[in-house]
Amino acid sequence: MIEAYLLIDFGSTYTKLTLVDVGNERIIATAKAITTVETNIMEGFNQAYQLLCEKFDRNEVKIVKKLACSSAAGGLKMITIGLVPELTVEASKRAALGAGARVLKTYSFELTNAEIQEILSSKVDIILLSGGTDGGNTKTILHNAHKIAENIKHIPIIVAGNKCCYDDIKTIFDDAGFNYVFTENVMPRLNVLNVVPVREKIREIFMKNIIKSKGMDEANNYIDGILMPTPAAVLKAGEILSLGTSKQDGIGDLIIVDIGGATTDVHSLADGYPTKAGINLKGLQEPFAKRTVEGDLGMRYSALALYEASGEKLIREYVDVPDIKEKCAYRHDHINFVPKDELDIAFDEALAKVATRLALNRHAGYLEVVYTPIGDIFNQYGKDLMEAKYLIGTGGVIVHSNNPENILKEGLYSSSEPTILKPKHPIIKIDYEYILSAMGLLAFDLPDTALNIMKKYIVEI
Amino acid sequence: MNSNGKTVVIGVIGADVHAVGNKIIEHVLTSEGFNVVNVGVMSSQEDFINAAIETNADAILVSSLYGHAELDCQGFREKCNEAGLTNILLYIGGNIVVGKQDFADVEERFKKMGFNRVYAPGVRIEEGIKDLKKDLGIV
């Protein structure tokens, strides 16, 4: 009897199943069906499961565990509050993104009544409240705690700010009968980023509260746990693949590009320190596992936003058709559109190239030249990814493309934009079996198995 | 040395890469019990100010060794006021102007710009710390 893990991704569009033979470290089968979160999440699951069952002999395989991640029902929606935009606001945003959340908006300084109203009407799942280094500013976070306590009752809050305010905030929130948790400051000292404790708390609240409110209770009863939002699972897989486990090495610095219908996600697993001498590192510390989400770069729902963001000229560099805007609008209006003829395929690939190029431009760090009495000096902001070893592609348009390499190459360093620190000569790999999120889940129980499977299945072109 | 409960932001302003003095200042201030927030070399006015807001700093100590401080510090006090750091102490020291100028003139110009204390080249940090303790009411 083969012992297998069933790994489930309740995605925004598809529910994807991956059945893994854990003993032999191989994928037995995969299947997908449309996610049915509006009616009953299990309908879509059962459909996918039936498809899966056709691909293996049920008498020979015993499913020992079922783990899931989810980005159904709009994913995990958060807003984050900090003090200074470049510091705690940015730090809290990075923590939320790393936990797999969609950050709807960030707020800085003291909240106004209008902003509170905006938060109330934005239907967020979790609020992250930060502000001040430990021992630093107390006024703003206390003001914001009061404002929240007076107006918002039903949204769980994570407090990750100046720890010197925690006693006072506890009193404020206890008096208001509030649902809140404390964790370590997301920026305990100036420019020092501390995202892991916040990420863990977000995951805990996601498991406890969010699953219920998303109509996923029934799924939760059937499986052994919906562990995290899907993007967090992808980031986890990237971490294991890059760093390895306690028993074996990973493959080193890598970047994952995930082009979806609504967003383009970029994950980098790298310290990103300067790769050349004499460069001065500036700004807030970067997390080793960094995720950015581009809500205006997507193949379907965000095709029009992509058109706005890139401009027609840039798209025309890749595909020369007269009706670029119309084609983007069609994709925006038909999110299930699957291209059949050559022109539509070429157009999709052009959009994917633009998305890759812009998303990497925003994710990678950049150099700023400063002219000084002793000559040119360079300041580096963000991560230097020029020497990243691997660039991994995932997402429908890349996985199904005949030339995924050409899409991903648009994310490489370009001498026409010499100050953007994108990878120069990475080895390009493709997640053909679409297993990254599943491996992130598996890594929770069996990190070595997950690592070996990724090494085997995520391959060079 | 025990903490004296006061936070100071230090750094080297403008396109100035002189790092050694900056480290010495951090070392001495720390050993005198200050909580030191060092924004490092090549820092803009905004770097100092943002750091001071988040850390609720009591003073900002600006260093400059390359002679361009007068340009780099234009509008510093006004920006502090704009950012709500209305009463924060502003000190500056180093080689803050070019050439052999009468220091009394230099001091006056920087005081007009809103600096509370201005130090001539060669003044030791210990001198500044005496003033700082006085200005912050540390006995």
Boltz contact constraints between the chains, C-beta under 6 A:
constraints:
  - contact:
      token1: [A, 83]
      token2: [B, 54]
      max_distance: 6.0
  - contact:
      token1: [A, 84]
      token2: [B, 50]
      max_distance: 6.0
  - contact:
      token1: [A, 84]
      token2: [B, 53]
      max_distance: 6.0
  - contact:
      token1: [A, 84]
      token2: [B, 54]
      max_distance: 6.0
  - contact:
      token1: [A, 86]
      token2: [B, 50]
      max_distance: 6.0
  - contact:
      token1: [A, 87]
      token2: [B, 50]
      max_distance: 6.0
  - contact:
      token1: [A, 87]
      token2: [B, 54]
      max_distance: 6.0
  - contact:
      token1: [A, 132]
      token2: [B, 54]
      max_distance: 6.0
  - contact:
      token1: [A, 133]
      token2: [B, 54]
      max_distance: 6.0
  - contact:
      token1: [A, 133]
      token2: [B, 55]
      max_distance: 6.0
  - contact:
      token1: [A, 136]
      token2: [B, 54]
      max_distance: 6.0
  - contact:
      token1: [A, 136]
      token2: [B, 55]
      max_distance: 6.0
  - contact:
      token1: [A, 136]
      token2: [B, 56]
      max_distance: 6.0
  - contact:
      token1: [A, 137]
      token2: [B, 54]
      max_distance: 6.0
  - contact:
      token1: [A, 137]
      token2: [B, 56]
      max_distance: 6.0
  - contact:
      token1: [A, 190]
      token2: [B, 37]
      max_distance: 6.0
  - contact:
      token1: [A, 190]
      token2: [B, 51]
      max_distance: 6.0
  - contact:
      token1: [A, 190]
      token2: [B, 55]
      max_distance: 6.0
  - contact:
      token1: [A, 280]
      token2: [B, 42]
      max_distance: 6.0
  - contact:
      token1: [A, 370]
      token2: [B, 15]
      max_distance: 6.0
  - contact:
      token1: [A, 372]
      token2: [B, 15]
      max_distance: 6.0
  - contact:
      token1: [A, 373]
      token2: [B, 66]
      max_distance: 6.0
